[in-house]
Each structure stands twice: as C-alpha cells, then as structure tokens.
C-alpha cells in the first residue's frame, strides 16, 4: 500500500506550487513531496521551502518514501528513537523497577556527560545507556546469575532485536551492541560514545552501592579520579556526589 501522503489522489489544492530560486529568482515548480529541485535556468539545487515531513520524523521507511532526509529530520528521528527505546526497555524489564530505575538514571547521567564531551553521538549514547543491562533477564534465566560476564554476552542479541523492530539503522545497532557487550570493561582507547556510557553507568553503580553501604567522600573521589574515562564524566560524578571543587 502506498503512503497516503505520497499518493497524488489524496493531494489537495496547493500540492503543486511554484517557488523562486534563491540564486536567480527564476520560478521553479515543486510537488509537495519533492525534497529539492534544480533550477533549470541557473542550475542551483535548493530544498522544497514548503516540505512537510510529517511522519518522516518517526517512520522507518522515510528514506525509501521521500528520498534523502535533511539533517534536522534525521536528528528528530534519532531523538524519537531514544524515547521509543526507553519505552521498550521498560516493557522488557516489566515490573523490575530496580533495573528500570538504574537504566533511566544511567541515561540521564549519560545525556549530561554526552552534551559536554566532544566527539560523541547522543543517539548512540542514550540508546546504549537505556539498554546497557538489557541482558540481565536472559543471564538470570540461563545462568542463574546477573554477573557482568553473563549479561554482557546476553545483552547484544536482545538489544539488536529491539532496535531492529524499531527500525534503527544498522550502524547504530552495531555500535550500541558493541558498547553493551563490554560496558563493564574500561577502555581508555574506546570511542567517546563508549566512554560516556561507561562513566554514566559507573556513577549509577556508585549511587546504588551507597544506598546499601554509604561510602566515604574520599573513597568516592578516589574512584572518580582513577576509574573514570572522560573529563565530563568526572565532573558529573563530582556534582552528583557533592564533591565539586
């Protein structure tokens, strides 16, 4: 079935219109679903000034439907993907509110760290943060343990299934799964995305440990100074635990 928005039988008056070329002021005819047109007078190619992407911001078939998407729509897709992943994470963990809380807080720390750490991709960072412990249920079912070595191994297939269902790009899926598969192993030479997720998870783990057995500020400061992989992660950790200098 063809998307109604692209089927001309559903178009209303104004779906075909004229626009002025920004270079030579020549009139160029546009269809409402054209992403761009080339001026037949000067050769300048420019974007459709009236293009309404509508469902393109969330539809996994948007590129096949209307062609190459502009950067702002790609950004919207990635932002919506993060929100949908958060929902899927909660559905997967069901009533395990401890895991849901841990993942949500890790994503919150990761977002703040990622916004301040150069070279990261927030789409990858946030998706990986929400899904970093997604292998725990399978780990407990298969191995009767939630140990890191088990849930790191079980997590990537579960994450891949979730992200594939949501229509995520394969490159993002591959990177997220790679982060999930080693997120307990510090790697100073890893990507910025990996380092941000590692530091965010480290903060959340310290928070969780403090609920059971409060650590001394000096001990926490030592962990921050020695174990964290990013400057922004250390800053977020100091702020979280009231150790700002």
Helices and strands as residue ranges (DSSP letters): G 4-6, G 8-10, E 16-20, E 27-31, E 36-38, E 45-47, G 54-57, H 62-66, H 71-93, H 97-116, H 122-131, H 136-143, H 148-165, H 170-180, H 192-212, H 217-227, H 231-240
